[in-house]
Amino acid sequence: MESSSSSSSGSGLAARGDLRSALPFLPVALRGGALFWPPAAQEALRALALGPDVSRVASGDVLADALADLRLALALPALPPRAADGVALFFDDLLPRAHARGWFADVLPNLARHLLRLPELLEGHYARAGGGASGLRILGSQDAGMVLLSQELVAALLACALFCLFPTAGRSKASLPTINFDSLFAALSHNSRQSQEQKMRCLIHYFERVTDSTPTGFVSFERKVLPRRSVSDGVTYPDIDAWMKSSAPLCQFRVFSSGFIEDEEQEALEVDFANKYLGGGALSWGCVQEEIRFMINPELIVGMLFMACMEDNEAIEIVGAERFSQYMGLRTVNPTPASLYRYGSSFRFVGDYLDSKPFDSMGRRRTRIVAIDALDSPTMLQYESRGLLREVNKAFCGFLDQSKYQLSMKLFQDSSTKGKFPSISSDEYIGVSTGNWGCGAFGGNPEMKSMVQWIAASQALRPFVNYYTFEAASLERLDESDSVDITSRMDGWRVVAHAPRVLIPEAERRNTCGTFRLAASQSQTQW
């Protein structure tokens, strides 16, 4: 390993396209074939690593000054005054005094020591990445691919975010979300919602855990794309005609009025009700489903460093993110504006969580989180063909495993195997765990979204959908829809619910009852 790492850190490192892509957004520099901290920043980190007796950083107020000096050493703009005030407020007033003393005496020096190893950790990462298929790089729009990071490197990158050390120039142009914690600190004002403090408590707890015992697993971040144009080795973006002609059987659909996606016991794709910018308001004011998930599984935040915003034919799948925190609070996913406020403001960090998920062959915990962004405030668009097509394809993109899909589809399309569908091995028995995606803050119809996700999961050959209604009154009879079917006609695609009228809004109900009809535009594109 030493020789491989040494070779990678030579001239080969400078030639790597993945590193060249990421380097403008990292706080380290490349010179002479090696990565390093600028001397002034390295000196400041070394002082922090020696503890408060040497660094004199024993309070939030002084820590804010130290972070300002670090940013100056990296030629970054000054730390915004409100962010500096937030650092001081959290560590000096909101965090219990004994807790803060332990933080400055032990956790902060350990984080500084870990940050000093960032160049070494990055060089080791690129050595393991070999040809670059999994190397850290910017994954922009339509750039399907995966980044595989060790949890040790993830911890160092998150420490950079905590210290607000990532360069921000060019991030907006590259359609990248915010990654530094300055906006989160700035939100910590005396009149802010308590949820902002609780979000910080989750993150501080994460840093305490990883400095006490460095995790040894891996986390993968995959950008999934349904190409608009035909490709030879994958599934393209289906049109209405393709959905009309599909004969895929509906998978098992189980409804749970209690329980939560993050507590899913079966191996499943756990849906992140995402913003098109990964993480949404996790590092600012947000505190609903996506933001809460990013607080209890903080390693998800690292994806915000290099994942550009999602377009309609894209999704992001993250495998291996460890959960570190327990939380409580009112959980409402079909809220009124008033209850949406209560949902976020009631969030509380309540203690440590020991993640017992097993590891896969790549060293990742078997936690699979898929980020899919729904239409925002779709009103009647969600009932029209273009809105439905956009939503079902967005979910399909997230649920699809391109590497296995083609082989299975050949069996579906072979007339000699009609009715004999491919068996699913225990290693591949990965369903979907979801709920009222795109409903709360985004204003979607939960009955509609439940059916859309079921159809998408079935077409992606997922064996089951576990649907958590969060006790939403509008979905009380959803579990009666066991006879829902998809039928195709020359003039349209229909979803028929024979039991309750779970899919049809009042404006769209017909006398024949139980039928939502999506008028299909005729197209010659085949799927």
Secondary structure, DSSP 8 states (H G I E B T S, - for coil): -HHHHHHIIIIIHHT-HHHHHHGGGSS-EEETTEEE--HHHHHHHHHHHT-HHHH---SHHHHHHHHHHHHHHTT-----HHHHHHHHHIIIIIS-HHHHHHIIIIIHHHHHHHHHTHHHHHHHHHHHHTTTTTSS--B-TT--EEEEEEHHHHHHHHHHHHTT-S--TTTTTTT----SSHHHHHT--TTS-HHHHHHHHHHHHHHHHHHHS----EEEEEEEE--SS--SSS-----HHHHHH------EEEEESS--GGG--S-EEEEEEE-SSTTTTTTTT--SHHHHHHHHSGGGGGHHHHB----TTEEEEEE-----EEEE----SS--HHHHHHHHHT-EEEEE------B-TTSBBS-EEEEEE--SS-GGGGGSHHHHHHHHHHHHHHH--HHHHHHHHHHHH-GGGTT------GGG--EEEE-STTTTTT---HHHHHHHHHHHHHHTT-SEEEEE-TT-GGGTTGGG-TT-EEEEETTEEEEE-SSS--S--GGG--TT-SEEEEE--------
